Amino acid sequence: MNWRVVLRPEVEHDLGEAARWYESRQPGLGVELVEEIIHVWEGLAENPLLGCRRHPTKNIHWRYPDRFPYRGVYEVLEGEQTVVVAAILHAARHDRHWQRRV
């Protein structure tokens, strides 16, 4: 069973900004970040509840890529079999950065 993964418009900006930062540090590293995040999204399409962390009070989940300190923050709409990705943020950033989007 595949889930539909929908990205909020801000997610593209989040990922582009992070990739540019890594690319400025080492050529090719930004591309590797993007590939890792795409791998996370592919995993969400397979099973968004597997290997994720969950906010204690909201229906919000997040998943980390293997190599980079970023998290994909998303909401699972089980009735629609849809995952709405709200943000790609550095893991150290405060929750208020994604809370405005959901």
N, CA, C and O atoms as a GROMACS GRO file, in nm:
protein
  408
    1MET      N    1   0.084  -0.117   0.000
    1MET     CA    2   0.000   0.000   0.000
    1MET      C    3   0.090   0.124   0.000
    1MET      O    4   0.173   0.140   0.090
    2ASN      N    5   0.074   0.210  -0.099
    2ASN     CA    6   0.152   0.333  -0.106
    2ASN      C    7   0.069   0.452  -0.062
    2ASN      O    8  -0.049   0.464  -0.095
    3TRP      N    9   0.131   0.538   0.013
    3TRP     CA   10   0.069   0.661   0.060
    3TRP      C   11   0.106   0.773  -0.036
    3TRP      O   12   0.212   0.771  -0.099
    4ARG      N   13   0.020   0.870  -0.046
    4ARG     CA   14   0.048   0.988  -0.127
    4ARG      C   15   0.123   1.086  -0.038
    4ARG      O   16   0.080   1.117   0.073
    5VAL      N   17   0.235   1.136  -0.088
    5VAL     CA   18   0.317   1.232  -0.013
    5VAL      C   19   0.300   1.369  -0.079
    5VAL      O   20   0.329   1.386  -0.197
    6VAL      N   21   0.252   1.466   0.000
    6VAL     CA   22   0.228   1.602  -0.048
    6VAL      C   23   0.322   1.695   0.027
    6VAL      O   24   0.334   1.688   0.149
    7LEU      N   25   0.390   1.783  -0.045
    7LEU     CA   26   0.481   1.879   0.016
    7LEU      C   27   0.417   2.016   0.023
    7LEU      O   28   0.363   2.065  -0.077
    8ARG      N   29   0.421   2.078   0.139
    8ARG     CA   30   0.378   2.218   0.148
    8ARG      C   31   0.477   2.302   0.069
    8ARG      O   32   0.594   2.264   0.056
    9PRO      N   33   0.434   2.415   0.017
    9PRO     CA   34   0.523   2.499  -0.065
    9PRO      C   35   0.652   2.540   0.006
    9PRO      O   36   0.755   2.556  -0.059
   10GLU      N   37   0.648   2.558   0.136
   10GLU     CA   38   0.766   2.601   0.210
   10GLU      C   39   0.876   2.496   0.215
   10GLU      O   40   0.993   2.529   0.236
   11VAL      N   41   0.841   2.370   0.195
   11VAL     CA   42   0.937   2.261   0.206
   11VAL      C   43   1.046   2.273   0.099
   11VAL      O   44   1.163   2.249   0.126
   12GLU      N   45   1.007   2.311  -0.021
   12GLU     CA   46   1.105   2.329  -0.128
   12GLU      C   47   1.207   2.436  -0.089
   12GLU      O   48   1.327   2.419  -0.113
   13HIS      N   49   1.160   2.543  -0.030
   13HIS     CA   50   1.251   2.649   0.017
   13HIS      C   51   1.343   2.597   0.128
   13HIS      O   52   1.463   2.622   0.126
   14ASP      N   53   1.286   2.524   0.224
   14ASP     CA   54   1.366   2.467   0.333
   14ASP      C   55   1.481   2.383   0.279
   14ASP      O   56   1.596   2.399   0.319
   15LEU      N   57   1.446   2.293   0.189
   15LEU     CA   58   1.545   2.201   0.135
   15LEU      C   59   1.649   2.274   0.050
   15LEU      O   60   1.768   2.244   0.059
   16GLY      N   61   1.605   2.368  -0.031
   16GLY     CA   62   1.698   2.444  -0.114
   16GLY      C   63   1.796   2.523  -0.031
   16GLY      O   64   1.915   2.528  -0.063
   17GLU      N   65   1.748   2.585   0.075
   17GLU     CA   66   1.835   2.664   0.163
   17GLU      C   67   1.940   2.575   0.230
   17GLU      O   68   2.058   2.611   0.236
   18ALA      N   69   1.896   2.461   0.280
   18ALA     CA   70   1.990   2.369   0.346
   18ALA      C   71   2.091   2.314   0.247
   18ALA      O   72   2.210   2.304   0.278
   19ALA      N   73   2.045   2.278   0.128
   19ALA     CA   74   2.135   2.222   0.027
   19ALA      C   75   2.239   2.325  -0.017
   19ALA      O   76   2.356   2.291  -0.036
   20ARG      N   77   2.196   2.450  -0.033
   20ARG     CA   78   2.292   2.556  -0.070
   20ARG      C   79   2.397   2.574   0.038
   20ARG      O   80   2.515   2.593   0.008
   21TRP      N   81   2.356   2.568   0.164
   21TRP     CA   82   2.452   2.584   0.274
   21TRP      C   83   2.555   2.472   0.269
   21TRP      O   84   2.675   2.498   0.276
   22TYR      N   85   2.510   2.347   0.256
   22TYR     CA   86   2.604   2.234   0.251
   22TYR      C   87   2.692   2.241   0.126
   22TYR      O   88   2.811   2.210   0.132
   23GLU      N   89   2.635   2.282   0.015
   23GLU     CA   90   2.710   2.291  -0.110
   23GLU      C   91   2.821   2.395  -0.097
   23GLU      O   92   2.929   2.379  -0.154
   24SER      N   93   2.795   2.504  -0.022
   24SER     CA   94   2.897   2.607  -0.004
   24SER      C   95   3.012   2.558   0.083
   24SER      O   96   3.123   2.611   0.075
   25ARG      N   97   2.987   2.457   0.166
   25ARG     CA   98   3.091   2.402   0.251
   25ARG      C   99   3.177   2.298   0.178
   25ARG      O  100   3.298   2.292   0.196
   26GLN      N  101   3.109   2.218   0.095
   26GLN     CA  102   3.181   2.113   0.021
   26GLN      C  103   3.099   2.078  -0.103
   26GLN      O  104   2.984   2.035  -0.092
   27PRO      N  105   3.158   2.097  -0.221
   27PRO     CA  106   3.085   2.066  -0.345
   27PRO      C  107   3.035   1.921  -0.345
   27PRO      O  108   3.109   1.828  -0.314
   28GLY      N  109   2.909   1.906  -0.379
   28GLY     CA  110   2.846   1.774  -0.385
   28GLY      C  111   2.769   1.736  -0.260
   28GLY      O  112   2.684   1.647  -0.263
   29LEU      N  113   2.798   1.803  -0.148
   29LEU     CA  114   2.733   1.769  -0.022
   29LEU      C  115   2.586   1.810  -0.021
   29LEU      O  116   2.503   1.742   0.038
   30GLY      N  117   2.555   1.921  -0.086
   30GLY     CA  118   2.416   1.964  -0.096
   30GLY      C  119   2.332   1.864  -0.174
   30GLY      O  120   2.218   1.837  -0.138
   31VAL      N  121   2.390   1.810  -0.280
   31VAL     CA  122   2.320   1.708  -0.359
   31VAL      C  123   2.296   1.584  -0.275
   31VAL      O  124   2.190   1.522  -0.284
   32GLU      N  125   2.394   1.547  -0.193
   32GLU     CA  126   2.378   1.431  -0.107
   32GLU      C  127   2.266   1.452  -0.005
   32GLU      O  128   2.191   1.359   0.025
   33LEU      N  129   2.254   1.573   0.048
   33LEU     CA  130   2.145   1.604   0.140
   33LEU      C  131   2.011   1.584   0.069
   33LEU      O  132   1.921   1.520   0.123
   34VAL      N  133   1.998   1.639  -0.051
   34VAL     CA  134   1.872   1.627  -0.126
   34VAL      C  135   1.840   1.480  -0.149
   34VAL      O  136   1.724   1.439  -0.135
   35GLU      N  137   1.939   1.400  -0.186
   35GLU     CA  138   1.916   1.257  -0.208
   35GLU      C  139   1.870   1.187  -0.081
   35GLU      O  140   1.782   1.101  -0.086
   36GLU      N  141   1.927   1.223   0.032
   36GLU     CA  142   1.886   1.164   0.160
   36GLU      C  143   1.741   1.200   0.193
   36GLU      O  144   1.664   1.116   0.239
   37ILE      N  145   1.704   1.326   0.168
   37ILE     CA  146   1.566   1.369   0.198
   37ILE      C  147   1.469   1.299   0.104
   37ILE      O  148   1.361   1.258   0.147
   38ILE      N  149   1.504   1.284  -0.021
   38ILE     CA  150   1.418   1.211  -0.115
   38ILE      C  151   1.400   1.067  -0.066
   38ILE      O  152   1.291   1.012  -0.076
   39HIS      N  153   1.506   1.008  -0.015
   39HIS     CA  154   1.496   0.872   0.040
   39HIS      C  155   1.397   0.868   0.158
   39HIS      O  156   1.320   0.773   0.172
   40VAL      N  157   1.399   0.972   0.241
   40VAL     CA  158   1.303   0.981   0.352
   40VAL      C  159   1.162   0.988   0.297
   40VAL      O  160   1.073   0.918   0.346
   41TRP      N  161   1.139   1.070   0.193
   41TRP     CA  162   1.005   1.082   0.134
   41TRP      C  163   0.959   0.950   0.074
   41TRP      O  164   0.841   0.916   0.083
   42GLU      N  165   1.050   0.877   0.012
   42GLU     CA  166   1.014   0.746  -0.042
   42GLU      C  167   0.971   0.652   0.070
   42GLU      O  168   0.878   0.574   0.053
   43GLY      N  169   1.039   0.659   0.183
   43GLY     CA  170   1.000   0.579   0.299
   43GLY      C  171   0.864   0.617   0.353
   43GLY      O  172   0.788   0.532   0.399
   44LEU      N  173   0.832   0.746   0.347
   44LEU     CA  174   0.700   0.790   0.391
   44LEU      C  175   0.591   0.733   0.302
   44LEU      O  176   0.483   0.698   0.350
   45ALA      N  177   0.617   0.723   0.174
   45ALA     CA  178   0.519   0.669   0.081
   45ALA      C  179   0.493   0.521   0.109
   45ALA      O  180   0.383   0.471   0.086
   46GLU      N  181   0.594   0.451   0.158
   46GLU     CA  182   0.578   0.309   0.189
   46GLU      C  183   0.505   0.289   0.322
   46GLU      O  184   0.409   0.212   0.329
   47ASN      N  185   0.550   0.358   0.426
   47ASN     CA  186   0.487   0.347   0.556
   47ASN      C  187   0.527   0.467   0.642
   47ASN      O  188   0.638   0.469   0.696
   48PRO      N  189   0.441   0.566   0.654
   48PRO     CA  190   0.479   0.688   0.727
   48PRO      C  191   0.490   0.670   0.878
   48PRO      O  192   0.544   0.757   0.946
   49LEU      N  193   0.440   0.560   0.931
   49LEU     CA  194   0.445   0.539   1.075
   49LEU      C  195   0.562   0.454   1.120
   49LEU      O  196   0.586   0.439   1.240
   50LEU      N  197   0.636   0.398   1.025
   50LEU     CA  198   0.749   0.313   1.057
   50LEU      C  199   0.874   0.398   1.078
   50LEU      O  200   0.910   0.479   0.993
   51GLY      N  201   0.939   0.379   1.190
   51GLY     CA  202   1.065   0.447   1.217
   51GLY      C  203   1.054   0.597   1.235
   51GLY      O  204   1.146   0.671   1.200
   52CYS      N  205   0.943   0.642   1.288
   52CYS     CA  206   0.926   0.786   1.305
   52CYS      C  207   0.913   0.818   1.453
   52CYS      O  208   0.890   0.730   1.536
   53ARG      N  209   0.928   0.945   1.484
   53ARG     CA  210   0.901   0.994   1.619
   53ARG      C  211   0.771   1.071   1.611
   53ARG      O  212   0.737   1.125   1.506
   54ARG      N  213   0.700   1.078   1.719
   54ARG     CA  214   0.569   1.142   1.719
   54ARG      C  215   0.562   1.249   1.826
   54ARG      O  216   0.612   1.232   1.938
   55HIS      N  217   0.500   1.360   1.790
   55HIS     CA  218   0.476   1.466   1.887
   55HIS      C  219   0.380   1.411   1.993
   55HIS      O  220   0.285   1.341   1.959
   56PRO      N  221   0.403   1.440   2.121
   56PRO     CA  222   0.322   1.378   2.226
   56PRO      C  223   0.174   1.418   2.225
   56PRO      O  224   0.090   1.341   2.274
   57THR      N  225   0.139   1.533   2.172
   57THR     CA  226  -0.002   1.576   2.178
   57THR      C  227  -0.065   1.603   2.042
   57THR      O  228  -0.187   1.612   2.033
   58LYS      N  229   0.014   1.617   1.938
   58LYS     CA  230  -0.042   1.649   1.805
   58LYS      C  231  -0.020   1.530   1.712
   58LYS      O  232   0.062   1.444   1.739
   59ASN      N  233  -0.094   1.527   1.604
   59ASN     CA  234  -0.080   1.420   1.505
   59ASN      C  235   0.033   1.456   1.409
   59ASN      O  236   0.015   1.456   1.287
   60ILE      N  237   0.148   1.487   1.465
   60ILE     CA  238   0.264   1.527   1.387
   60ILE      C  239   0.375   1.426   1.412
   60ILE      O  240   0.397   1.382   1.525
   61HIS      N  241   0.443   1.390   1.305
   61HIS     CA  242   0.552   1.294   1.313
   61HIS      C  243   0.676   1.356   1.250
   61HIS      O  244   0.666   1.456   1.179
   62TRP      N  245   0.790   1.296   1.276
   62TRP     CA  246   0.911   1.338   1.206
   62TRP      C  247   1.002   1.219   1.186
   62TRP      O  248   1.001   1.122   1.261
   63ARG      N  249   1.082   1.232   1.082
   63ARG     CA  250   1.177   1.126   1.048
   63ARG      C  251   1.308   1.193   1.009
   63ARG      O  252   1.310   1.299   0.947
   64TYR      N  253   1.417   1.129   1.047
   64TYR     CA  254   1.551   1.182   1.021
   64TYR      C  255   1.617   1.108   0.906
   64TYR      O  256   1.601   0.987   0.893
   65PRO      N  257   1.691   1.180   0.821
   65PRO     CA  258   1.773   1.110   0.722
   65PRO      C  259   1.891   1.044   0.794
   65PRO      O  260   1.918   1.072   0.910
   66ASP      N  261   1.960   0.956   0.724
   66ASP     CA  262   2.069   0.880   0.787
   66ASP      C  263   2.190   0.965   0.822
   66ASP      O  264   2.248   0.948   0.929
   67ARG      N  265   2.230   1.058   0.734
   67ARG     CA  266   2.358   1.126   0.752
   67ARG      C  267   2.352   1.270   0.800
   67ARG      O  268   2.451   1.321   0.850
   68PHE      N  269   2.240   1.335   0.786
   68PHE     CA  270   2.235   1.479   0.812
   68PHE      C  271   2.146   1.510   0.931
   68PHE      O  272   2.048   1.439   0.956
   69PRO      N  273   2.179   1.616   1.006
   69PRO     CA  274   2.102   1.650   1.125
   69PRO      C  275   1.976   1.732   1.092
   69PRO      O  276   1.957   1.842   1.144
   70TYR      N  277   1.894   1.678   1.006
   70TYR     CA  278   1.769   1.742   0.967
   70TYR      C  279   1.654   1.648   0.995
   70TYR      O  280   1.673   1.527   1.005
   71ARG      N  281   1.536   1.704   1.009
   71ARG     CA  282   1.418   1.620   1.027
   71ARG      C  283   1.308   1.665   0.933
   71ARG      O  284   1.286   1.784   0.910
   72GLY      N  285   1.240   1.567   0.880
   72GLY     CA  286   1.122   1.594   0.800
   72GLY      C  287   1.001   1.587   0.891
   72GLY      O  288   0.975   1.484   0.953
   73VAL      N  289   0.927   1.697   0.901
   73VAL     CA  290   0.812   1.706   0.989
   73VAL      C  291   0.687   1.690   0.903
   73VAL      O  292   0.672   1.758   0.802
   74TYR      N  293   0.599   1.598   0.942
   74TYR     CA  294   0.483   1.570   0.858
   74TYR      C  295   0.362   1.527   0.940
   74TYR      O  296   0.374   1.486   1.056
   75GLU      N  297   0.247   1.538   0.876
   75GLU     CA  298   0.121   1.496   0.935
   75GLU      C  299   0.068   1.378   0.855
   75GLU      O  300   0.074   1.379   0.732
   76VAL      N  301   0.016   1.279   0.923
   76VAL     CA  302  -0.040   1.160   0.858
   76VAL      C  303  -0.192   1.172   0.860
   76VAL      O  304  -0.253   1.181   0.966
   77LEU      N  305  -0.251   1.173   0.742
   77LEU     CA  306  -0.397   1.175   0.728
   77LEU      C  307  -0.439   1.034   0.688
   77LEU      O  308  -0.446   1.001   0.570
   78GLU      N  309  -0.466   0.951   0.788
   78GLU     CA  310  -0.488   0.808   0.764
   78GLU      C  311  -0.610   0.781   0.678
   78GLU      O  312  -0.606   0.693   0.592
   79GLY      N  313  -0.718   0.854   0.697
   79GLY     CA  314  -0.838   0.832   0.619
   79GLY      C  315  -0.818   0.855   0.470
   79GLY      O  316  -0.883   0.792   0.387
   80GLU      N  317  -0.727   0.945   0.436
   80GLU     CA  318  -0.699   0.979   0.297
   80GLU      C  319  -0.573   0.909   0.246
   80GLU      O  320  -0.539   0.922   0.128
   81GLN      N  321  -0.505   0.837   0.333
   81GLN     CA  322  -0.376   0.775   0.302
   81GLN      C  323  -0.280   0.876   0.240
   81GLN      O  324  -0.219   0.853   0.136
   82THR      N  325  -0.270   0.989   0.308
   82THR     CA  326  -0.188   1.100   0.262
   82THR      C  327  -0.094   1.144   0.373
   82THR      O  328  -0.130   1.146   0.491
   83VAL      N  329   0.027   1.179   0.332
   83VAL     CA  330   0.126   1.236   0.423
   83VAL      C  331   0.152   1.378   0.375
   83VAL      O  332   0.186   1.399   0.258
   84VAL      N  333   0.136   1.475   0.464
   84VAL     CA  334   0.162   1.615   0.430
   84VAL      C  335   0.291   1.657   0.498
   84VAL      O  336   0.296   1.670   0.621
   85VAL      N  337   0.395   1.678   0.419
   85VAL     CA  338   0.524   1.721   0.473
   85VAL      C  339   0.516   1.872   0.495
   85VAL      O  340   0.493   1.948   0.401
   86ALA      N  341   0.534   1.913   0.621
   86ALA     CA  342   0.521   2.054   0.657
   86ALA      C  343   0.653   2.128   0.657
   86ALA      O  344   0.657   2.248   0.633
   87ALA      N  345   0.763   2.056   0.683
   87ALA     CA  346   0.892   2.125   0.695
   87ALA      C  347   1.008   2.027   0.687
   87ALA      O  348   0.995   1.909   0.721
   88ILE      N  349   1.119   2.079   0.642
   88ILE     CA  350   1.249   2.012   0.652
   88ILE      C  351   1.335   2.111   0.731
   88ILE      O  352   1.371   2.217   0.680
   89LEU      N  353   1.367   2.075   0.855
   89LEU     CA  354   1.436   2.168   0.944
   89LEU      C  355   1.557   2.101   1.008
   89LEU      O  356   1.561   1.980   1.027
   90HIS      N  357   1.655   2.184   1.042
   90HIS     CA  358   1.768   2.135   1.118
   90HIS      C  359   1.714   2.079   1.250
   90HIS      O  360   1.624   2.137   1.310
   91ALA      N  361   1.768   1.968   1.292
   91ALA     CA  362   1.717   1.898   1.411
   91ALA      C  363   1.726   1.982   1.538
   91ALA      O  364   1.649   1.960   1.631
   92ALA      N  365   1.817   2.079   1.542
   92ALA     CA  366   1.833   2.161   1.662
   92ALA      C  367   1.736   2.279   1.667
   92ALA      O  368   1.725   2.346   1.770
   93ARG      N  369   1.665   2.305   1.558
   93ARG     CA  370   1.573   2.419   1.558
   93ARG      C  371   1.453   2.390   1.646
   93ARG      O  372   1.408   2.276   1.659
   94HIS      N  373   1.402   2.494   1.705
   94HIS     CA  374   1.290   2.484   1.798
   94HIS      C  375   1.162   2.445   1.722
   94HIS      O  376   1.147   2.476   1.604
   95ASP      N  377   1.073   2.376   1.791
   95ASP     CA  378   0.947   2.331   1.730
   95ASP      C  379   0.860   2.446   1.677
   95ASP      O  380   0.778   2.423   1.588
   96ARG      N  381   0.876   2.564   1.728
   96ARG     CA  382   0.792   2.675   1.682
   96ARG      C  383   0.807   2.700   1.532
   96ARG      O  384   0.717   2.756   1.469
   97HIS      N  385   0.920   2.659   1.474
   97HIS     CA  386   0.943   2.681   1.331
   97HIS      C  387   0.850   2.596   1.244
   97HIS      O  388   0.811   2.640   1.136
   98TRP      N  389   0.814   2.478   1.288
   98TRP     CA  390   0.721   2.397   1.211
   98TRP      C  391   0.579   2.411   1.260
   98TRP      O  392   0.485   2.384   1.184
   99GLN      N  393   0.559   2.451   1.382
   99GLN     CA  394   0.424   2.460   1.438
   99GLN      C  395   0.338   2.564   1.366
   99GLN      O  396   0.215   2.552   1.363
  100ARG      N  397   0.400   2.664   1.310
  100ARG     CA  398   0.324   2.766   1.234
  100ARG      C  399   0.265   2.709   1.107
  100ARG      O  400   0.172   2.767   1.050
  101ARG      N  401   0.317   2.597   1.061
  101ARG     CA  402   0.277   2.543   0.931
  101ARG      C  403   0.169   2.435   0.939
  101ARG      O  404   0.110   2.399   0.837
  102VAL      N  405   0.142   2.386   1.056
  102VAL     CA  406   0.042   2.278   1.066
  102VAL      C  407  -0.079   2.324   1.142
  102VAL      O  408  -0.174   2.247   1.160
   0.00000   0.00000   0.00000
